[in-house]
Amino acid sequence: MRGLETRLTQKGQVTIPVEIRDKLGLKPRDTVRFEWDGAELKLRPVRSRLLDGYGAVAPLAHHEDWRAIREEMEEAMARDGAAEG
């Protein structure tokens, strides 16, 4: 990749050139990390730990019937309340 330059703003901000963003797979709001490697500074994407775990748990073989679950919960609460009263 050819050398790329960008200008530092008064706030110390720089725009990462599109070629680098594309190569690193960076999108708006992504986090990046700056790391010193001797006399060089490296820019690395920081991946979400939440997304790293995505797919770690197998999905249920069937979809939950939330309406039925709620009805069962409400019936159990009504029984518990009647037993207390």
Backbone atoms as SQL, in Angstrom:
CREATE TABLE atoms (id INTEGER PRIMARY KEY, chain TEXT, resi INTEGER, resn TEXT, atom TEXT, x REAL, y REAL, z REAL);
INSERT INTO atoms VALUES
  (1, 'A', 1, 'MET', 'N', 0.860, -1.185, 0.000),
  (2, 'A', 1, 'MET', 'CA', 0.000, 0.000, 0.000),
  (3, 'A', 1, 'MET', 'C', 0.895, 1.234, 0.000),
  (4, 'A', 2, 'ARG', 'N', 0.524, 2.190, -0.778),
  (5, 'A', 2, 'ARG', 'CA', 1.304, 3.422, -0.872),
  (6, 'A', 2, 'ARG', 'C', 1.183, 4.207, 0.429),
  (7, 'A', 3, 'GLY', 'N', 2.118, 5.132, 0.654),
  (8, 'A', 3, 'GLY', 'CA', 2.059, 5.986, 1.829),
  (9, 'A', 3, 'GLY', 'C', 0.880, 6.941, 1.740),
  (10, 'A', 4, 'LEU', 'N', 0.163, 7.102, 2.827),
  (11, 'A', 4, 'LEU', 'CA', -0.997, 7.987, 2.860),
  (12, 'A', 4, 'LEU', 'C', -0.767, 9.058, 3.913),
  (13, 'A', 5, 'GLU', 'N', -1.211, 10.257, 3.607),
  (14, 'A', 5, 'GLU', 'CA', -1.055, 11.366, 4.546),
  (15, 'A', 5, 'GLU', 'C', -2.411, 11.969, 4.864),
  (16, 'A', 6, 'THR', 'N', -2.511, 12.521, 6.053),
  (17, 'A', 6, 'THR', 'CA', -3.711, 13.240, 6.467),
  (18, 'A', 6, 'THR', 'C', -3.271, 14.369, 7.373),
  (19, 'A', 7, 'ARG', 'N', -4.120, 15.343, 7.559),
  (20, 'A', 7, 'ARG', 'CA', -3.767, 16.526, 8.329),
  (21, 'A', 7, 'ARG', 'C', -4.372, 16.450, 9.725),
  (22, 'A', 8, 'LEU', 'N', -3.626, 16.857, 10.735),
  (23, 'A', 8, 'LEU', 'CA', -4.073, 16.910, 12.125),
  (24, 'A', 8, 'LEU', 'C', -4.900, 18.172, 12.344),
  (25, 'A', 9, 'THR', 'N', -6.080, 18.028, 12.968),
  (26, 'A', 9, 'THR', 'CA', -6.910, 19.202, 13.260),
  (27, 'A', 9, 'THR', 'C', -6.430, 19.877, 14.534),
  (28, 'A', 10, 'GLN', 'N', -7.000, 21.031, 14.847),
  (29, 'A', 10, 'GLN', 'CA', -6.645, 21.745, 16.075),
  (30, 'A', 10, 'GLN', 'C', -6.969, 20.923, 17.315),
  (31, 'A', 11, 'LYS', 'N', -7.941, 20.036, 17.211),
  (32, 'A', 11, 'LYS', 'CA', -8.319, 19.183, 18.350),
  (33, 'A', 11, 'LYS', 'C', -7.468, 17.910, 18.414),
  (34, 'A', 12, 'GLY', 'N', -6.511, 17.752, 17.510),
  (35, 'A', 12, 'GLY', 'CA', -5.658, 16.565, 17.504),
  (36, 'A', 12, 'GLY', 'C', -6.295, 15.384, 16.796),
  (37, 'A', 13, 'GLN', 'N', -7.311, 15.625, 15.996),
  (38, 'A', 13, 'GLN', 'CA', -8.003, 14.557, 15.293),
  (39, 'A', 13, 'GLN', 'C', -7.459, 14.400, 13.879),
  (40, 'A', 14, 'VAL', 'N', -7.542, 13.157, 13.389),
  (41, 'A', 14, 'VAL', 'CA', -7.174, 12.876, 12.007),
  (42, 'A', 14, 'VAL', 'C', -8.278, 12.050, 11.370),
  (43, 'A', 15, 'THR', 'N', -8.368, 12.142, 10.053),
  (44, 'A', 15, 'THR', 'CA', -9.285, 11.290, 9.313),
  (45, 'A', 15, 'THR', 'C', -8.489, 10.105, 8.805),
  (46, 'A', 16, 'ILE', 'N', -8.980, 8.898, 9.088),
  (47, 'A', 16, 'ILE', 'CA', -8.314, 7.701, 8.592),
  (48, 'A', 16, 'ILE', 'C', -8.708, 7.547, 7.124),
  (49, 'A', 17, 'PRO', 'N', -7.734, 7.524, 6.239),
  (50, 'A', 17, 'PRO', 'CA', -8.059, 7.421, 4.813),
  (51, 'A', 17, 'PRO', 'C', -8.924, 6.199, 4.508),
  (52, 'A', 18, 'VAL', 'N', -9.786, 6.341, 3.516),
  (53, 'A', 18, 'VAL', 'CA', -10.755, 5.303, 3.167),
  (54, 'A', 18, 'VAL', 'C', -10.078, 3.975, 2.835),
  (55, 'A', 19, 'GLU', 'N', -8.913, 4.021, 2.203),
  (56, 'A', 19, 'GLU', 'CA', -8.209, 2.784, 1.867),
  (57, 'A', 19, 'GLU', 'C', -7.875, 1.988, 3.128),
  (58, 'A', 20, 'ILE', 'N', -7.463, 2.689, 4.183),
  (59, 'A', 20, 'ILE', 'CA', -7.110, 2.025, 5.443),
  (60, 'A', 20, 'ILE', 'C', -8.370, 1.536, 6.146),
  (61, 'A', 21, 'ARG', 'N', -9.407, 2.376, 6.174),
  (62, 'A', 21, 'ARG', 'CA', -10.675, 1.958, 6.803),
  (63, 'A', 21, 'ARG', 'C', -11.205, 0.695, 6.143),
  (64, 'A', 22, 'ASP', 'N', -11.161, 0.664, 4.803),
  (65, 'A', 22, 'ASP', 'CA', -11.644, -0.513, 4.072),
  (66, 'A', 22, 'ASP', 'C', -10.804, -1.749, 4.395),
  (67, 'A', 23, 'LYS', 'N', -9.496, -1.591, 4.384),
  (68, 'A', 23, 'LYS', 'CA', -8.601, -2.733, 4.627),
  (69, 'A', 23, 'LYS', 'C', -8.784, -3.288, 6.043),
  (70, 'A', 24, 'LEU', 'N', -9.034, -2.403, 7.026),
  (71, 'A', 24, 'LEU', 'CA', -9.224, -2.839, 8.405),
  (72, 'A', 24, 'LEU', 'C', -10.682, -3.183, 8.715),
  (73, 'A', 25, 'GLY', 'N', -11.576, -2.912, 7.765),
  (74, 'A', 25, 'GLY', 'CA', -12.990, -3.196, 7.994),
  (75, 'A', 25, 'GLY', 'C', -13.628, -2.249, 8.996),
  (76, 'A', 26, 'LEU', 'N', -13.123, -1.018, 9.071),
  (77, 'A', 26, 'LEU', 'CA', -13.637, -0.047, 10.034),
  (78, 'A', 26, 'LEU', 'C', -14.894, 0.637, 9.521),
  (79, 'A', 27, 'LYS', 'N', -15.828, 0.819, 10.442),
  (80, 'A', 27, 'LYS', 'CA', -17.071, 1.521, 10.134),
  (81, 'A', 27, 'LYS', 'C', -17.241, 2.646, 11.146),
  (82, 'A', 28, 'PRO', 'N', -18.127, 3.615, 10.885),
  (83, 'A', 28, 'PRO', 'CA', -18.350, 4.685, 11.857),
  (84, 'A', 28, 'PRO', 'C', -18.670, 4.118, 13.238),
  (85, 'A', 29, 'ARG', 'N', -18.131, 4.744, 14.244),
  (86, 'A', 29, 'ARG', 'CA', -18.301, 4.399, 15.662),
  (87, 'A', 29, 'ARG', 'C', -17.475, 3.193, 16.111),
  (88, 'A', 30, 'ASP', 'N', -16.681, 2.579, 15.217),
  (89, 'A', 30, 'ASP', 'CA', -15.783, 1.501, 15.628),
  (90, 'A', 30, 'ASP', 'C', -14.698, 2.081, 16.521),
  (91, 'A', 31, 'THR', 'N', -14.113, 1.227, 17.332),
  (92, 'A', 31, 'THR', 'CA', -13.018, 1.630, 18.212),
  (93, 'A', 31, 'THR', 'C', -11.703, 1.146, 17.609),
  (94, 'A', 32, 'VAL', 'N', -10.685, 1.984, 17.714),
  (95, 'A', 32, 'VAL', 'CA', -9.350, 1.611, 17.248),
  (96, 'A', 32, 'VAL', 'C', -8.369, 1.761, 18.404),
  (97, 'A', 33, 'ARG', 'N', -7.239, 1.067, 18.289),
  (98, 'A', 33, 'ARG', 'CA', -6.203, 1.130, 19.320),
  (99, 'A', 33, 'ARG', 'C', -4.894, 1.532, 18.657),
  (100, 'A', 34, 'PHE', 'N', -4.176, 2.430, 19.323),
  (101, 'A', 34, 'PHE', 'CA', -2.845, 2.823, 18.873),
  (102, 'A', 34, 'PHE', 'C', -1.844, 2.068, 19.737),
  (103, 'A', 35, 'GLU', 'N', -0.884, 1.397, 19.090),
  (104, 'A', 35, 'GLU', 'CA', 0.126, 0.628, 19.811),
  (105, 'A', 35, 'GLU', 'C', 1.517, 1.026, 19.331),
  (106, 'A', 36, 'TRP', 'N', 2.421, 1.241, 20.280),
  (107, 'A', 36, 'TRP', 'CA', 3.815, 1.513, 19.933),
  (108, 'A', 36, 'TRP', 'C', 4.508, 0.198, 19.650),
  (109, 'A', 37, 'ASP', 'N', 5.270, 0.161, 18.568),
  (110, 'A', 37, 'ASP', 'CA', 6.092, -0.995, 18.216),
  (111, 'A', 37, 'ASP', 'C', 7.465, -0.447, 17.882),
  (112, 'A', 38, 'GLY', 'N', 8.277, -0.288, 18.921),
  (113, 'A', 38, 'GLY', 'CA', 9.578, 0.350, 18.737),
  (114, 'A', 38, 'GLY', 'C', 9.365, 1.806, 18.385),
  (115, 'A', 39, 'ALA', 'N', 9.870, 2.219, 17.222),
  (116, 'A', 39, 'ALA', 'CA', 9.734, 3.604, 16.778),
  (117, 'A', 39, 'ALA', 'C', 8.495, 3.809, 15.909),
  (118, 'A', 40, 'GLU', 'N', 7.722, 2.746, 15.703),
  (119, 'A', 40, 'GLU', 'CA', 6.543, 2.849, 14.851),
  (120, 'A', 40, 'GLU', 'C', 5.265, 2.806, 15.687),
  (121, 'A', 41, 'LEU', 'N', 4.261, 3.459, 15.165),
  (122, 'A', 41, 'LEU', 'CA', 2.946, 3.454, 15.802),
  (123, 'A', 41, 'LEU', 'C', 2.011, 2.633, 14.923),
  (124, 'A', 42, 'LYS', 'N', 1.304, 1.671, 15.534),
  (125, 'A', 42, 'LYS', 'CA', 0.381, 0.823, 14.777),
  (126, 'A', 42, 'LYS', 'C', -1.055, 1.174, 15.161),
  (127, 'A', 43, 'LEU', 'N', -1.922, 1.084, 14.176),
  (128, 'A', 43, 'LEU', 'CA', -3.345, 1.308, 14.369),
  (129, 'A', 43, 'LEU', 'C', -4.041, -0.029, 14.185),
  (130, 'A', 44, 'ARG', 'N', -4.787, -0.451, 15.208),
  (131, 'A', 44, 'ARG', 'CA', -5.474, -1.736, 15.135),
  (132, 'A', 44, 'ARG', 'C', -6.950, -1.558, 15.472),
  (133, 'A', 45, 'PRO', 'N', -7.821, -2.289, 14.773),
  (134, 'A', 45, 'PRO', 'CA', -9.236, -2.244, 15.158),
  (135, 'A', 45, 'PRO', 'C', -9.432, -2.998, 16.466),
  (136, 'A', 46, 'VAL', 'N', -10.355, -2.522, 17.291),
  (137, 'A', 46, 'VAL', 'CA', -10.718, -3.204, 18.535),
  (138, 'A', 46, 'VAL', 'C', -12.090, -3.818, 18.298),
  (139, 'A', 47, 'ARG', 'N', -12.140, -5.121, 18.339),
  (140, 'A', 47, 'ARG', 'CA', -13.395, -5.824, 18.089),
  (141, 'A', 47, 'ARG', 'C', -14.209, -5.914, 19.375),
  (142, 'A', 48, 'SER', 'N', -15.503, -5.863, 19.232),
  (143, 'A', 48, 'SER', 'CA', -16.421, -5.948, 20.354),
  (144, 'A', 48, 'SER', 'C', -16.347, -7.324, 21.003),
  (145, 'A', 49, 'ARG', 'N', -16.222, -7.357, 22.325),
  (146, 'A', 49, 'ARG', 'CA', -16.221, -8.641, 23.019),
  (147, 'A', 49, 'ARG', 'C', -17.591, -9.302, 22.906),
  (148, 'A', 50, 'LEU', 'N', -18.615, -8.482, 22.853),
  (149, 'A', 50, 'LEU', 'CA', -19.969, -9.023, 22.697),
  (150, 'A', 50, 'LEU', 'C', -20.087, -9.752, 21.363),
  (151, 'A', 51, 'LEU', 'N', -19.596, -9.122, 20.308),
  (152, 'A', 51, 'LEU', 'CA', -19.669, -9.756, 18.996),
  (153, 'A', 51, 'LEU', 'C', -18.750, -10.964, 18.900),
  (154, 'A', 52, 'ASP', 'N', -17.647, -10.966, 19.668),
  (155, 'A', 52, 'ASP', 'CA', -16.755, -12.122, 19.658),
  (156, 'A', 52, 'ASP', 'C', -17.481, -13.363, 20.160),
  (157, 'A', 53, 'GLY', 'N', -18.421, -13.180, 21.073),
  (158, 'A', 53, 'GLY', 'CA', -19.167, -14.306, 21.619),
  (159, 'A', 53, 'GLY', 'C', -20.381, -14.687, 20.797),
  (160, 'A', 54, 'TYR', 'N', -20.675, -13.899, 19.773),
  (161, 'A', 54, 'TYR', 'CA', -21.853, -14.177, 18.961),
  (162, 'A', 54, 'TYR', 'C', -21.742, -15.556, 18.329),
  (163, 'A', 55, 'GLY', 'N', -22.758, -16.345, 18.491),
  (164, 'A', 55, 'GLY', 'CA', -22.774, -17.688, 17.933),
  (165, 'A', 55, 'GLY', 'C', -22.168, -18.733, 18.856),
  (166, 'A', 56, 'ALA', 'N', -21.701, -18.328, 20.044),
  (167, 'A', 56, 'ALA', 'CA', -21.107, -19.283, 20.976),
  (168, 'A', 56, 'ALA', 'C', -22.161, -20.211, 21.573),
  (169, 'A', 57, 'VAL', 'N', -23.395, -19.760, 21.626),
  (170, 'A', 57, 'VAL', 'CA', -24.487, -20.572, 22.151),
  (171, 'A', 57, 'VAL', 'C', -25.368, -20.975, 20.977),
  (172, 'A', 58, 'ALA', 'N', -25.636, -22.237, 20.891),
  (173, 'A', 58, 'ALA', 'CA', -26.468, -22.727, 19.793),
  (174, 'A', 58, 'ALA', 'C', -27.894, -22.204, 19.948),
  (175, 'A', 59, 'PRO', 'N', -28.521, -21.790, 18.867),
  (176, 'A', 59, 'PRO', 'CA', -29.901, -21.308, 18.956),
  (177, 'A', 59, 'PRO', 'C', -30.846, -22.452, 19.284),
  (178, 'A', 60, 'LEU', 'N', -31.997, -22.086, 19.855),
  (179, 'A', 60, 'LEU', 'CA', -33.020, -23.082, 20.132),
  (180, 'A', 60, 'LEU', 'C', -33.513, -23.685, 18.827),
  (181, 'A', 61, 'ALA', 'N', -33.897, -24.931, 18.888),
  (182, 'A', 61, 'ALA', 'CA', -34.386, -25.605, 17.693),
  (183, 'A', 61, 'ALA', 'C', -35.752, -25.078, 17.282),
  (184, 'A', 62, 'HIS', 'N', -36.446, -24.461, 18.224),
  (185, 'A', 62, 'HIS', 'CA', -37.772, -23.919, 17.931),
  (186, 'A', 62, 'HIS', 'C', -37.886, -22.520, 18.528),
  (187, 'A', 63, 'HIS', 'N', -38.823, -21.770, 18.035),
  (188, 'A', 63, 'HIS', 'CA', -39.047, -20.437, 18.564),
  (189, 'A', 63, 'HIS', 'C', -39.897, -20.530, 19.820),
  (190, 'A', 64, 'GLU', 'N', -39.582, -19.685, 20.783),
  (191, 'A', 64, 'GLU', 'CA', -40.365, -19.656, 22.011),
  (192, 'A', 64, 'GLU', 'C', -41.723, -19.045, 21.748),
  (193, 'A', 65, 'ASP', 'N', -42.746, -19.565, 22.410),
  (194, 'A', 65, 'ASP', 'CA', -44.091, -18.999, 22.344),
  (195, 'A', 65, 'ASP', 'C', -44.230, -18.078, 23.557),
  (196, 'A', 66, 'TRP', 'N', -43.820, -16.827, 23.384),
  (197, 'A', 66, 'TRP', 'CA', -43.782, -15.894, 24.506),
  (198, 'A', 66, 'TRP', 'C', -45.164, -15.622, 25.081),
  (199, 'A', 67, 'ARG', 'N', -46.183, -15.672, 24.254),
  (200, 'A', 67, 'ARG', 'CA', -47.550, -15.471, 24.753),
  (201, 'A', 67, 'ARG', 'C', -47.913, -16.594, 25.733),
  (202, 'A', 68, 'ALA', 'N', -47.601, -17.828, 25.381),
  (203, 'A', 68, 'ALA', 'CA', -47.893, -18.964, 26.262),
  (204, 'A', 68, 'ALA', 'C', -47.071, -18.879, 27.542),
  (205, 'A', 69, 'ILE', 'N', -45.824, -18.500, 27.428),
  (206, 'A', 69, 'ILE', 'CA', -44.971, -18.370, 28.615),
  (207, 'A', 69, 'ILE', 'C', -45.523, -17.311, 29.548),
  (208, 'A', 70, 'ARG', 'N', -45.952, -16.181, 28.996),
  (209, 'A', 70, 'ARG', 'CA', -46.515, -15.115, 29.819),
  (210, 'A', 70, 'ARG', 'C', -47.805, -15.583, 30.508),
  (211, 'A', 71, 'GLU', 'N', -48.659, -16.281, 29.771),
  (212, 'A', 71, 'GLU', 'CA', -49.904, -16.777, 30.366),
  (213, 'A', 71, 'GLU', 'C', -49.615, -17.736, 31.508),
  (214, 'A', 72, 'GLU', 'N', -48.647, -18.644, 31.317),
  (215, 'A', 72, 'GLU', 'CA', -48.264, -19.581, 32.379),
  (216, 'A', 72, 'GLU', 'C', -47.751, -18.830, 33.600),
  (217, 'A', 73, 'MET', 'N', -46.935, -17.791, 33.371),
  (218, 'A', 73, 'MET', 'CA', -46.389, -17.006, 34.469),
  (219, 'A', 73, 'MET', 'C', -47.511, -16.293, 35.226),
  (220, 'A', 74, 'GLU', 'N', -48.451, -15.684, 34.490),
  (221, 'A', 74, 'GLU', 'CA', -49.550, -14.974, 35.134),
  (222, 'A', 74, 'GLU', 'C', -50.438, -15.928, 35.927),
  (223, 'A', 75, 'GLU', 'N', -50.676, -17.132, 35.386),
  (224, 'A', 75, 'GLU', 'CA', -51.471, -18.118, 36.115),
  (225, 'A', 75, 'GLU', 'C', -50.760, -18.553, 37.394),
  (226, 'A', 76, 'ALA', 'N', -49.447, -18.775, 37.309),
  (227, 'A', 76, 'ALA', 'CA', -48.685, -19.178, 38.498),
  (228, 'A', 76, 'ALA', 'C', -48.700, -18.069, 39.544),
  (229, 'A', 77, 'MET', 'N', -48.587, -16.817, 39.106),
  (230, 'A', 77, 'MET', 'CA', -48.622, -15.698, 40.056),
  (231, 'A', 77, 'MET', 'C', -50.000, -15.591, 40.695),
  (232, 'A', 78, 'ALA', 'N', -51.049, -15.833, 39.933),
  (233, 'A', 78, 'ALA', 'CA', -52.401, -15.782, 40.476),
  (234, 'A', 78, 'ALA', 'C', -52.606, -16.900, 41.501),
  (235, 'A', 79, 'ARG', 'N', -52.086, -18.105, 41.214),
  (236, 'A', 79, 'ARG', 'CA', -52.191, -19.219, 42.172),
  (237, 'A', 79, 'ARG', 'C', -51.426, -18.896, 43.446),
  (238, 'A', 80, 'ASP', 'N', -50.209, -18.360, 43.298),
  (239, 'A', 80, 'ASP', 'CA', -49.402, -18.006, 44.464),
  (240, 'A', 80, 'ASP', 'C', -50.069, -16.929, 45.305),
  (241, 'A', 81, 'GLY', 'N', -50.668, -15.948, 44.623),
  (242, 'A', 81, 'GLY', 'CA', -51.365, -14.894, 45.339),
  (243, 'A', 81, 'GLY', 'C', -52.595, -15.399, 46.051),
  (244, 'A', 82, 'ALA', 'N', -53.341, -16.326, 45.454),
  (245, 'A', 82, 'ALA', 'CA', -54.533, -16.903, 46.083),
  (246, 'A', 82, 'ALA', 'C', -54.137, -17.768, 47.266),
  (247, 'A', 83, 'ALA', 'N', -53.000, -18.469, 47.167),
  (248, 'A', 83, 'ALA', 'CA', -52.548, -19.318, 48.262),
  (249, 'A', 83, 'ALA', 'C', -52.106, -18.498, 49.470),
  (250, 'A', 84, 'GLU', 'N', -51.564, -17.301, 49.223),
  (251, 'A', 84, 'GLU', 'CA', -51.119, -16.442, 50.307),
  (252, 'A', 84, 'GLU', 'C', -52.296, -15.768, 51.016),
  (253, 'A', 85, 'GLY', 'N', -53.381, -15.491, 50.261),
  (254, 'A', 85, 'GLY', 'CA', -54.510, -14.714, 50.765),
  (255, 'A', 85, 'GLY', 'C', -55.473, -15.537, 51.476);
